[in-house]
Amino acid sequence: MGLPTRAALANVGYPKSSWYRHQQPNCGGRPDPIRQADRFQPYALDEGERAQIVGWLSEERFADLSVQQVFFRILDEGCYVASLRSWYRIAVQQGLSGDRRRQSTHPPRVIPELVATGPNQVWSWDITRVPILASKTPLHLYAIEDVFSRKCVGWRLEFRERDELAVDLIEDAVLVERAKPDTVHADGGPSMTSTVVKQLLAGLGIEHSRSRPHVSNDNPFSESLFKTYKYDLDHPKVFCDYAQAKAWTAAFFVRYNGEHRHSGLAGFTPGSVHDGSWVEQAAKRQALLDASYQARPGRYRRPPMVKTPSGTVWINRPPLQAAHQAA
């Protein structure tokens, strides 16, 4: 005589409900449950009521107010359509839950793509602040750098930033170099974008190029020059007065142009790349390497070659150009 079903299921640890369910014939299974959002809601807001809430949220007089503020103001005006939670749900669906004020739109700024294959083709300039103890306000260092050779072709140290001073700086650089560049590049500072500077460049037939807002990489050469200036081992943290700052700055740019071995120029000075004298210096370096190779060839896997400055310098090289050079 066998055990009762309940006792047998208890012995094997099998649920009684599962046993009886599995004994029933398969009738195709139960239908999938309907999501709450898809179920029929007899008391849901109709399209007219939803449109009325959207209309209130879109009114100009409520542009600076949150959804909660609009809800209670409409309630105080004697109108009630739905709960505050429903207002928020509709606002999120219509994109009205955030800042509903009119936002100014600006066309996307074009990425500046400039190339220099020789000196005095592209100049980059900028202004940085230089602190002094004699004044609460810092000095302003204006500097123009040739993108190809990295030579500082013009600079001045002033107590303030003025577009007229920028105009004088560019005019002096053109006179000293006896050449004008095809393009002058700068960031979006007030002096760089001033009308008088644009008029000067237009009068000289020079194209004006501008960095994108908040993109320091669009003006890398001027940023690098100022970093070299401020991180020079002999640079004081703070100058005593204007005279000391101007004297030190003048000596720095003389050293920078004529003595500083620039890592971006294969160890040649900006001045030598600017006037082309680096070629003779490169020949001397190569002669030394050749002599070393001839004396002890076993030290080298191959004859050493002198590195030379790049013949093409870019600001924001186009992707296709970069990929072609890498290949």
N, C-alpha and C positions, 0 to 999 in steps of 0.2 A: 504494500500500500504506500503510495507516494505522499510527499508532504503537500500541504496546502500552498497555493501560489504565493500568498503573502509571506509565509515562512521560508519558502524556497528563495524568493527574491531577497529576503533579509539575510539569508545565509551567504549568498554570493555578493551582497552589497549593491544590488541593482535597483534603481528607483522603480516603484510600482507604477507611477504615472508614465514613465518612459516605456515600460513593458506594454501597458494597455494601448498607448499611442502607436507603438510599432505593430500591434496586432491589427490595426485598422487598415483597410486597403488604401493605396495611394490615389488620392483624387486630384492630383495635379498640384498639391501644395497650397499654401495660403498666399494670397496676393500681397505684393510689397506694400508696406504702410505708406500712406500719403503724408508728405511733409506738412508740418503745421503751416508753413507759408503758402502751400498750394491748396489748402483746404478752403472750402467755401465759408466765408465769414459773413453772416447775414447782417451784422452791424458795422461792417467796415466802411471807411470813408469812401464816398463816391468821387468821381473825377472832378465834379464841380467844387466839392469841399477841399480837395487837394489843391486845385488850382487857386482857390481863394487864399489858402495858407502861403503858397508860393508867391502870389501877388503881394501879400503883406510883407513878406521877407525881402521882396525885390524893390519895395518903395524907396525912393531917394531919401526920404526923411529918416529911414531906419538903416541907412548904409553903414553908419558907424556903431551900430548897436548889435549885441549878441542876440542869439535866438531867444534866450530867456527874457531879455529886456523887451523884445518885440512882443512876445507872448503876453506878458503882463500888461503892457501898454494897450494892446488890443482888447484885453480882458476889461481894463478900466474904461475903455470906450464903449463897453456894452456888447461886445461880440465874443462868442465862444463857439468854436467848431470842434476842437479835439483837445486832448490832454497835451501837456508840455512834452511828454515823451513822444507822442505822435508828431509834434512839430519838429523835434530833433530828428526823428527818423526820416521825415519828408525832406528836411533841410540837407541831410547827408546824401540822400538819393539824388537831389537836384544840384548838389555842389554848392550849397548856400550856407554850410555850417562854419566856414572859415571867414576870412576877411572879404567882405562884400563890397568894399570901396572900389571905385574905379582905379585900376592900376595902369600906370604909364607903360607903354610898350616901346621897345627900341629895336631896330633891326640888328641882327647879329653882326658883330664886328668881324671884319675879314682878318685872317691871320696874316701878319706882315711876313712876306717872303722876299728877302733881299740877298743879293749875291755880289761879292766883290772879287775880281780877279787881278786887281792891282791897286796901288795906293791912290788916294783921293777920288775914289769912286763912291764909297758909302762912308759917311761920318755918323757917329753915335754920340749924343751928348745928354748930360743929366746934371742935376744939382744935388749936393749932399750937404749936411750940416756939420759944422766943426765947432765944438764948444770951446769957450775961453773964460778965464776967471774974471776978466775985467768987465764982463757984461753978462746980464742974465739971459739975454737972447744969443743964440749961437751965430757964428758966421756962416755964410753960404758959399760953398766952393762950386763954381761952374767949371766944367771940363768937357772938352770935345776930343773924341778919340777916333782915329782912323781904323775902321773895322778890319781892313786887310793887314795892316802892319802893326796895329795896336799902339801906334805912336800917339801921344797926346799932342794934338796940333794947336791947342789953345786952352787957356784956363784963366780964371780970375777969382779972387777972394773978396767978397763983399759983405757988408753988414745986413743986407736985405736981399730978397728975391724980387727982381723987377724985370719986366719984359724988355725995357729999354737997355738994360745991362746985357741981356741975352743977345739983343741985336748987335751991340758993340762987339761982343765976344765973337760972333759969327763973322762979322765984317773983318775984324782983325785977323782971324784965322785964315780967311781967304786971301788977305793981303800978304801975310807971312808966307803962306804956302805957294803963292802965285798960281793958284789953281783953285777951282771950285768943284765940289763933288757933284755927282749926279743926284744923290739922295742924301738928305739929313734925317736921321731917325732919332726919335725921342719918345718918352712916355707921355702920359696924359696930364702932366702938371700944368698949372695956370700959365707959366711963362712959355712952356713948350707949345701950347695951343693958342697963344694970344694972337690977336689980329696983326699986330705990328711985326711979329716974327714971321707969320705966314706971308705978309706983304713983302718982307725983305727977301724971303726965299723965292717967291714968285717973280720978283723983280730981277733976281740973279739967274732965273731959269733953273732953280734947284727944286727937285720934288720933295715934298714933305711927307714923311712916313711917321706913323704913330702906333704905339703899343696898344694892345687891348687892355681894358680896365682890369686891375688886380692880377695881371700876369707879368711877373718880374722876368720870366724867361724870354719875353719879347725884347728885352733890352739887356742882354747878358754881358756885353762887352763893357758898357759903362759901369754896371754893377760890379764886375770883376775888377775894374780899375780902382774903384773906390775901396773895395776890400783890400787890395794890395796897398793902397795909401794908408788906410787906417790900421792895418795889421803889420805895418813895417816895424821891425824890431826897435828902431830908433824913434818911433812916433810917440810923442807925449800923450798921455791919456787926455789931458786938458792943457791947452796952451795958456800962457800967462796973459797975453794980450794980442792985439792984432799984428803988431810988428813981428813978434816971434812966430806967429802962425804963418804970416806971409813969407818970411825968410825961410822957414823950414819947408814950406810947400814948394817954393821956387827951387830949392836944392833937391827936393825929392823928384820933381819932374825932370830935372837935368839928369839925375842918376837913372831914373826909370827909362827915359828915352835912349840914353847912351851907354848904360852899364848893366841894366837889369836883363839877365838871361831869361827870356820868357818861355815858360813851359809849352805854351800854345804855338810857339814859333821854332820848335826843335832846339831850344837853347840859344837862339840868336836874339840880339837886342831889337827892340822896336825901331830904333833909328836906322839900323843897318838894313832891315827889311824894307823900310820906307824908301831909302835912297838906293837900294840894290847892292850895297857893299857887302852884304852877307855872302854873296857868291864867292868873292875872294877869300873870305874867312872860311867858308865851307871847303874850299880847295886846300887850305892849310890844314884843316882838321883831317881831311882825307889822306893827305900826305903822311901825317903822323900815324894814322891807323895802318896805312900800307907798310910803313917802316916797321911797326910793331908786328904785323903779320909776317913780314919777310924774316924778321929776326927769330920769331918763335911760332911757326905755323901750327905746331901741335896744340897750342892753346885754343885754337879756333876750329869750329866745325866748317866754317866758310869764311871767305875774306870779309872783314867788317866794312860796312858802308855808312857814311855819314847821313844822318837824318836831315831832311830839308823841310822848310816851311811849306804848308799846303798852298797850292796855286789857286785854290778856290775857297773862299770863306763865306759861309751862309749865316743868315739869321733866319731860323726856322726853315731848314732844308725841307723841300717837299718830299713826301714818302717815296714817290717813284724815283726821285734823284738819289735818296739815301739807299734804297734797295739796289739800284744800279751800281752805285759805288761799292757797296758791300760785296756784290757778285764779282 
